[in-house]
Amino acid sequence: MSRIAFPLLLSALAMGGTAHADGITLHSHKGDCQMTVPADWQVGKLLKSSAASPDGTMHALISTSAPDTGLAFSKQIVEGTYPPRQVFEDSSKRLFYRYGSDSKPGYYVGVPGPHGAVCGAQIGAPTGKEALVKQLAASVGATP
C-alpha cells in the first residue's frame, strides 16, 4: 500500500464507513443494512449512515425499517411520501424508482432485510448520473 493510500484508508475508517478498493460501505443505524458508495465520498459527520460526493451534487442514506414491516408495507409508505416518476424494479426482491422533479430527482431503493425489516436507501443525484445511481442501488442489501 502506498504512503498516500494508507492515510486515506485510515481516515475513511475513522469516518464511520468501511473502506475497501471498491468504495466505502455505509451501515444503517442498526448495522444490519448496508450500501457501498465511491471511495472519494465523505461519510456524514453526524449521520454515519449517509455520505456525499466530493462536489456535493450527490448524496446517499441507508436505513433499516422496523422489524416485520416487509417490502409490501414499506412500499405503501414510501410511495405515499415520495410518489414514483419512473419505476426501474418493483418485485418481491427490490423496489427501485425515481421520484421528484426532472431538475431535482431522487431515488429510492428497498430490499428485504433481516427479521422482516426493509433495507432502504435514498439517493439524490443530478440528471446524467443514472449509471452511478444504479451502481449504488445494486449495492443495497442486508449486512452479511
C-alpha positions in Angstrom: 0.0 0.0 0.0 1.4 3.4 -0.9 2.2 6.1 1.6 -0.7 8.1 0.3 -3.3 5.3 0.2 -2.7 4.2 3.8 -3.6 7.6 5.5 -6.7 7.7 3.2 -7.7 4.3 4.3 -7.3 5.2 8.0 -9.3 8.4 7.6 -12.1 6.6 5.8 -12.3 4.0 8.6 -12.4 6.8 11.2 -15.3 8.4 9.3 -17.6 5.5 10.1 -17.7 3.5 6.9 -15.7 0.5 6.0 -13.2 1.4 3.2 -12.2 -1.1 0.5 -11.0 -1.0 -3.0 -14.5 -0.6 -4.4 -15.6 2.2 -2.1 -16.9 2.8 1.4 -19.6 0.6 2.9 -22.2 2.6 4.8 -24.1 0.8 7.5 -27.6 1.7 8.7 -28.1 2.9 12.3 -28.9 -0.6 13.4 -26.0 -2.0 11.5 -27.9 -4.7 9.7 -28.2 -3.0 6.3 -25.5 -1.6 4.0 -24.7 0.1 0.7 -21.4 1.0 -1.0 -20.5 4.5 -2.2 -17.4 5.6 -4.1 -14.2 5.7 -2.1 -13.9 9.5 -2.5 -17.3 10.3 -0.9 -17.4 11.8 2.5 -19.3 10.0 5.3 -21.6 12.3 7.3 -20.2 13.7 10.5 -23.4 13.4 12.5 -25.2 10.7 10.5 -22.7 7.9 9.7 -25.3 6.1 7.6 -25.1 8.9 5.0 -22.4 10.1 2.5 -22.0 12.8 -0.1 -19.9 13.1 -3.3 -16.9 15.4 -3.1 -18.6 18.1 -5.1 -21.8 17.9 -3.1 -24.1 17.1 -6.0 -24.9 13.6 -4.9 -25.8 12.0 -1.6 -26.9 8.7 -0.2 -28.5 7.4 3.0 -29.1 3.8 4.2 -31.6 2.8 6.8 -33.4 -0.2 8.4 -37.2 -0.2 8.9 -38.8 -1.7 12.0 -38.9 -5.5 12.2 -41.8 -7.3 10.4 -42.7 -4.3 8.2 -41.9 -6.1 4.9 -41.3 -4.6 1.5 -45.0 -4.5 0.5 -46.0 -2.4 3.6 -42.9 -0.2 3.2 -43.8 0.3 -0.5 -47.2 1.9 0.5 -45.5 4.2 3.0 -42.6 5.3 0.8 -44.6 5.7 -2.4 -47.1 7.8 -0.5 -44.4 10.1 0.7 -42.3 10.1 -2.5 -44.6 9.3 -5.5 -42.7 7.4 -8.2 -42.0 9.1 -11.5 -40.1 6.2 -13.1 -40.0 2.6 -11.8 -36.9 0.5 -12.5 -37.9 -2.5 -10.5 -40.9 -3.5 -8.4 -40.6 -7.1 -7.3 -40.7 -9.1 -4.1 -36.9 -8.7 -4.0 -36.4 -5.0 -4.8 -38.3 -1.7 -5.1 -36.2 0.8 -7.1 -37.7 4.0 -8.5 -37.1 7.7 -9.3 -39.1 10.4 -7.6 -39.1 14.2 -7.5 -38.8 16.6 -10.4 -36.7 16.3 -13.6 -34.5 19.1 -12.3 -34.0 17.5 -8.8 -34.5 13.8 -9.0 -34.3 11.4 -6.0 -34.2 7.7 -6.0 -35.5 5.1 -3.5 -34.3 1.5 -3.2 -35.8 -1.0 -0.8 -34.8 -4.7 -0.4 -35.9 -7.3 2.2 -33.7 -7.1 5.3 -33.3 -9.2 8.4 -36.3 -10.1 10.7 -38.9 -8.9 8.1 -37.3 -5.4 8.1 -36.5 -3.5 4.9 -33.1 -2.1 3.9 -34.0 1.2 2.4 -31.8 3.8 0.7 -32.4 7.2 -0.7 -30.1 8.6 -3.3 -30.0 12.2 -4.5 -28.3 12.8 -7.9 -28.5 15.2 -10.7 -29.6 14.2 -14.2 -26.8 12.4 -16.0 -25.7 10.4 -13.1 -28.1 7.5 -13.6 -25.3 4.9 -14.1 -23.8 5.7 -10.7 -27.3 5.7 -9.1 -27.9 2.2 -10.5 -24.5 1.1 -9.1 -25.3 2.4 -5.7 -28.8 0.9 -5.8 -27.4 -2.5 -6.7 -25.2 -2.4 -3.5 -28.1 -2.0 -1.1 -28.7 -5.1 1.0 -28.6 -6.8 4.4 -25.3 -6.9 6.2 -23.8 -10.4 5.8 
